[in-house]
């Protein structure tokens, strides 16, 4: 699965990402490691790798370009997903944002922002190959592969200045919603005040962002991504 020829050749061979013909190091999240956040952990099926994470595929200053591969899989009626996490504060009460691009397959992003009373405002964004998805400051997020047959491959650019925060997802046994064959199912451990479905374009427009290809931006125009380090620039 070839993604880019320039500025360097980037392709997925089997489950392993290759850059200019060389295998890249990766980490994984196993099925058992996801059990804390599944809707039906007893129906997770056999042990194995749920998804692959290729970090630091490219670096520009403090920004890094990563690839995540999420093979099609079901956990009972729930589609496979990432664990979910928040980012810590970057500047003036705003957490570090993140930006994604779908390189293969499709994705559903479940984003959630806590209010002062610990209830949540949610954004649901469904996206296809080529689309760029912005995760705004202060939003935790989960990425779902909503296909029973296609592998989801996403790229993301994020600051390397922090470590992600997973505790709230662990304590609540997942995000505000689970994504199942029947659609969204609310996690009853969460109080949801508002949920909006926004397209990837609507999210970008809301923050006046004009980003078409993440690898091109970070290699050719990294100054356009400075808001990932300083969200007050948004």
Secondary structure as UniProt FT lines:
FT   STRAND          2..4
FT   STRAND          10..13
FT   TURN            14..15
FT   STRAND          16..19
FT   TURN            20..21
FT   STRAND          22..23
FT   STRAND          27..30
FT   HELIX           31..34
FT   HELIX           35..37
FT   TURN            39..40
FT   HELIX           41..43
FT   STRAND          49..60
FT   TURN            61..62
FT   STRAND          63..70
FT   STRAND          74..75
FT   TURN            76..77
FT   STRAND          78..79
FT   STRAND          85..86
FT   STRAND          89..91
FT   TURN            92..93
FT   STRAND          94..95
FT   STRAND          98..104
FT   STRAND          106..114
FT   TURN            116..117
FT   STRAND          120..128
FT   TURN            129..130
FT   STRAND          132..135
FT   TURN            137..138
FT   STRAND          140..144
FT   STRAND          152..159
FT   HELIX           167..171
FT   TURN            172..173
FT   STRAND          177..180
FT   TURN            181..182
FT   STRAND          183..186
FT   TURN            188..189
FT   STRAND          192..197
FT   HELIX           200..206
FT   TURN            207..208
FT   HELIX           214..220
FT   HELIX           222..228
FT   HELIX           231..233
//
